[in-house]
Each structure stands twice: as C-alpha cells, then as structure tokens.
Amino acid sequence: MNALQITSLTVERGGRAVVKDLTIEIPAGQVTALLGPNGTGKSTLVLAVGGVLKPKSGEVLLEGADITGRRPERIRQAGLAIVPEGRRLLPDLTVEDNLRVASYALTREGAQAGRAKVLELFPQLEQRLSALARTLSGGEQQMVAIGQALMAEPKVLMLDEPTSGLAPIVIRTIYDAVGRLRDDGMAVLIVEQSVPRALANSSRCYVMERGRIVISGESPVLAQDDHVSAIVRGTEEVPSPAKTT
C-alpha cells in the first residue's frame, strides 16, 4: 500500500517550473530515497508536498486522501511531517520547549506519547532537555528537528538532507532511528546526496535531474548502476522518459 502517492506534480518558483510532471510512490513500512544533483528540485518537491509551496498542477494523496495544496498545519494534522534542510529550531528555547511547541495541537496524552517516542529513538536528548537549542551540536540539533516532526506520530516522514555535515556516528544514529520507524510501519522519504548511503538504507530509489525523475528502481539494483552516481555528481544527464529498473 502506498502511504503517499505523488502524481504528475509540477511546481513553479519565480515563474519557472522547478518540479516537472513528477510521479513518486512511497509505500508504508519502507524507506524511499530521492537522489539528484544540487538545484534539481528535490527540496522544492518536499516543500510542495508539505504545503509550504503550492503546486501548479498534479495531485498528492495521503493514504488515499487528497492533500494537494492544503495549508502546512492541516497536512501535519493529516499525518505527514517534513524535516526541511537546515535544522530550523527555535534557538533560544530549550530542547524541551522546542518539542513542546511542535505538540501545540495535540492532546496532553498525545504530546506525552510523542515525547516518549522521541526520547526512545534519541536517548542522548534526555540529558539535554533543559539546554538551549543554540548550544547543541549539529547532530543534536538534527535529532531535535526530527523529534519535532515525530511528536504527532505521523504516517509519512519526509527528511531533506538529514545527515548533511554530520559526523559518521551521528549519521548512523539517525539512520538507525529511521530503520526503527520503518519497522513500526511508517513511510519515510529521505533526500540524500550520498549515493551509497541512500541506496544502502532504502528499499526503492528515485533519481531526479532537472526537475524530473530520470531513473527509478529497487535500491539493490540501482546500487549496480553507474549512471546513478554520475547523475548525482552532475557529470551525466539522462533524458526523459524515465528509466525504471
């Protein structure tokens, strides 16, 4: 079953189509990777699905319900959470308060359950709850950012470059958490720059180039395809229609 279905989505920025007639399926209980060179529209896609940007055309279905163009808060309430690139925390609030802000629309019981889940996934944060967000390491800040998205226990989680600039041990911690969420039945989409890391930690992968999907397939199969790394490095282009393996 597809937890999230994105069909023929086109998104414009500054009068120019950045995402072009794009279709992606994200199944429940799986990790799906999205690869592509910088500037190819990956972040724009995440923001459009999350309601931050309004698509020009196309459809986004969350467990069969149309959420296309809804406001971000309504999309979160429907069960889709995004973690945009850049760790956008409230720097002068504590970790506890950053998590609390993310639970404003939840019942007390829901907020407590979300908090418990976050600390189960990232026990390192237990000792940092009273610390200001700006005093945290980059890895700790990313854990809090992911924790904010998880407070409402979403059905679908979209992570945009969640491991950028982080130490290997922190990257492993984040991917271990993603694996546990997958095993609990959550659908996860990860935007990555590291081809080996993306393919090793996902079941299926889509490769974007100039706003379109140019290759898609099972991750173990794509791991043997030299075209994937070449596209992400920007040293090779693949024309439409997309190649599926």
VMD Tcl script that draws the C-alpha trace (Angstrom):
set ca {
  {0.00 0.00 0.00}
  {1.27 3.48 -0.85}
  {1.11 5.76 2.16}
  {1.90 8.71 -0.12}
  {1.18 8.99 -3.84}
  {2.53 11.99 -5.76}
  {1.17 12.12 -9.31}
  {2.10 14.43 -12.20}
  {3.23 17.18 -9.79}
  {4.50 20.43 -11.26}
  {5.81 23.22 -9.02}
  {6.96 26.64 -10.15}
  {9.28 29.09 -8.39}
  {9.87 32.55 -9.81}
  {7.74 31.72 -12.84}
  {9.89 28.72 -13.75}
  {8.92 25.05 -13.43}
  {11.32 23.51 -10.92}
  {9.47 20.22 -10.46}
  {8.02 18.92 -13.74}
  {5.22 16.36 -14.05}
  {6.75 14.24 -11.29}
  {5.28 10.96 -10.02}
  {6.54 9.11 -6.93}
  {5.06 6.31 -4.82}
  {6.08 5.98 -1.15}
  {4.90 2.71 0.43}
  {4.07 2.26 4.09}
  {6.72 0.46 6.12}
  {9.52 1.29 3.68}
  {12.30 3.84 3.25}
  {12.34 5.51 -0.16}
  {15.35 7.56 -1.26}
  {15.40 10.59 -3.56}
  {18.72 11.45 -5.19}
  {19.86 14.12 -7.60}
  {22.37 16.93 -8.12}
  {22.01 20.22 -6.26}
  {19.40 22.55 -7.72}
  {17.38 19.83 -9.38}
  {14.17 20.43 -7.40}
  {14.36 17.92 -4.55}
  {13.80 20.44 -1.75}
  {11.09 22.18 -3.77}
  {9.27 18.86 -4.02}
  {9.42 18.33 -0.24}
  {8.15 21.85 0.46}
  {5.31 21.49 -2.04}
  {4.16 18.16 -0.62}
  {4.33 19.65 2.89}
  {2.18 22.63 1.90}
  {4.88 25.31 2.14}
  {4.73 25.81 -1.64}
  {1.59 25.49 -3.76}
  {1.83 23.12 -6.75}
  {0.78 24.42 -10.15}
  {-0.72 21.06 -11.07}
  {-0.79 17.44 -10.04}
  {-2.05 15.53 -7.03}
  {-0.76 14.44 -3.62}
  {-2.67 11.65 -1.87}
  {-2.01 10.68 1.76}
  {-3.47 7.22 2.34}
  {-5.90 7.95 -0.48}
  {-6.99 11.39 0.78}
  {-6.23 14.41 -1.39}
  {-3.97 16.86 0.49}
  {-2.78 18.82 -2.55}
  {-2.25 22.49 -1.75}
  {-3.54 22.31 1.83}
  {-2.00 24.56 4.47}
  {1.05 23.09 6.25}
  {-0.72 22.73 9.60}
  {-3.58 20.79 8.01}
  {-1.13 18.50 6.25}
  {0.66 17.85 9.56}
  {-2.65 17.07 11.22}
  {-3.49 14.66 8.39}
  {-0.34 12.68 9.18}
  {2.52 13.95 7.01}
  {5.56 15.59 8.58}
  {8.59 17.14 6.89}
  {12.03 17.97 8.24}
  {13.35 20.66 5.87}
  {17.02 21.20 5.24}
  {18.74 23.45 7.74}
  {17.63 22.38 11.27}
  {15.08 25.15 11.77}
  {14.80 25.16 15.55}
  {13.92 27.98 17.93}
  {17.49 28.67 19.11}
  {16.69 30.49 22.36}
  {14.24 27.86 23.60}
  {15.24 24.67 25.36}
  {15.06 21.26 23.76}
  {12.00 20.53 25.91}
  {10.28 23.69 24.71}
  {11.15 23.03 21.07}
  {9.41 19.67 21.38}
  {6.51 21.24 23.25}
  {6.00 23.86 20.52}
  {5.72 21.05 17.99}
  {2.94 19.42 20.04}
  {0.70 22.50 20.34}
  {-2.22 20.85 18.51}
  {-2.03 17.56 20.42}
  {-3.86 16.38 23.50}
  {-1.80 16.09 26.67}
  {-1.72 12.31 26.24}
  {-0.66 12.66 22.60}
  {2.14 15.06 23.49}
  {3.40 12.73 26.20}
  {3.37 9.77 23.82}
  {5.22 11.76 21.17}
  {7.84 12.94 23.65}
  {8.39 9.39 24.88}
  {8.87 8.16 21.31}
  {11.42 10.87 20.53}
  {13.47 10.08 23.65}
  {13.28 6.38 22.89}
  {14.75 6.99 19.43}
  {17.27 9.59 20.59}
  {18.12 8.85 24.26}
  {21.02 11.33 24.01}
  {18.46 14.13 24.24}
  {17.29 13.03 27.70}
  {20.27 14.79 29.28}
  {19.86 17.87 27.07}
  {16.19 18.71 27.62}
  {16.97 21.86 29.59}
  {19.72 23.05 27.19}
  {19.07 25.89 24.76}
  {18.83 24.66 21.18}
  {21.62 27.01 20.05}
  {24.07 25.32 22.43}
  {23.59 21.87 20.92}
  {25.93 20.18 18.48}
  {24.82 19.90 14.87}
  {23.89 16.27 15.39}
  {21.84 17.02 18.49}
  {20.05 19.83 16.67}
  {19.12 17.44 13.86}
  {17.78 14.94 16.38}
  {15.58 17.66 17.87}
  {14.38 18.72 14.40}
  {13.42 15.13 13.60}
  {11.89 14.84 17.05}
  {9.67 17.83 16.39}
  {8.34 16.15 13.25}
  {7.68 12.94 15.15}
  {5.74 14.48 18.03}
  {2.38 13.88 16.32}
  {3.38 10.34 15.28}
  {2.96 10.91 11.54}
  {2.17 8.23 8.96}
  {4.69 9.68 6.50}
  {8.02 11.38 7.30}
  {9.99 13.35 4.70}
  {13.61 14.20 5.54}
  {15.55 16.69 3.41}
  {19.32 16.13 3.68}
  {19.09 14.95 7.32}
  {22.76 13.96 7.60}
  {24.43 16.89 5.83}
  {27.63 17.93 7.62}
  {27.28 15.40 10.44}
  {29.83 13.01 11.90}
  {29.60 9.32 10.87}
  {28.48 8.20 14.33}
  {25.59 10.68 14.28}
  {24.64 9.65 10.73}
  {24.43 6.05 11.92}
  {22.24 7.10 14.86}
  {19.83 8.91 12.54}
  {19.61 6.03 10.10}
  {19.13 3.56 12.96}
  {16.18 5.69 14.10}
  {14.80 5.76 10.55}
  {15.04 1.97 10.42}
  {13.06 1.64 13.62}
  {10.37 3.98 12.31}
  {10.18 1.90 9.12}
  {9.82 -1.27 11.17}
  {6.93 0.36 13.03}
  {5.15 0.81 9.70}
  {5.99 4.43 8.93}
  {6.64 5.53 5.34}
  {9.88 7.51 5.06}
  {11.26 9.55 2.16}
  {14.88 10.63 2.51}
  {16.51 13.22 0.25}
  {20.24 12.41 0.20}
  {23.43 13.49 -1.54}
  {25.38 10.35 -0.64}
  {24.51 7.71 -3.22}
  {25.96 4.73 -1.28}
  {24.26 5.80 1.96}
  {20.90 6.36 0.29}
  {20.92 3.04 -1.54}
  {22.14 1.08 1.49}
  {19.34 2.41 3.69}
  {16.34 2.31 1.35}
  {14.17 -0.21 -0.46}
  {13.49 1.91 -3.53}
  {15.14 4.96 -5.03}
  {14.19 7.74 -7.42}
  {16.80 9.88 -9.20}
  {15.91 13.44 -10.21}
  {17.59 15.51 -12.89}
  {16.36 18.98 -13.91}
  {13.07 18.57 -12.09}
  {12.13 15.17 -13.47}
  {12.53 11.58 -12.37}
  {15.04 10.04 -14.79}
  {15.75 6.71 -13.09}
  {13.77 4.70 -10.54}
  {14.03 1.19 -9.21}
  {14.83 -1.11 -6.34}
  {17.82 0.18 -4.39}
  {19.92 -3.01 -4.56}
  {19.55 -2.96 -8.35}
  {20.40 0.73 -8.69}
  {23.47 0.19 -6.50}
  {24.94 -1.65 -9.51}
  {24.09 1.18 -11.95}
  {26.98 3.58 -12.55}
  {24.59 6.11 -14.14}
  {23.10 6.93 -10.72}
  {26.31 8.30 -9.21}
  {27.17 10.11 -12.43}
  {23.84 11.95 -12.44}
  {24.13 12.97 -8.80}
  {27.67 14.25 -9.43}
  {26.31 16.23 -12.38}
  {28.65 14.55 -14.86}
  {25.92 12.79 -16.81}
  {22.35 13.51 -17.87}
  {19.58 11.06 -18.67}
  {16.83 12.31 -20.97}
  {13.13 11.67 -20.31}
  {11.25 9.37 -20.32}
  {12.42 7.98 -17.04}
  {14.27 4.69 -16.88}
  {12.73 2.16 -14.48}
  {14.58 -0.90 -13.24}
}
mol new
graphics top color blue
foreach p $ca { graphics top sphere $p radius 0.5 }
foreach p [lrange $ca 0 end-1] q [lrange $ca 1 end] { graphics top cylinder $p $q radius 0.2 }
display resetview
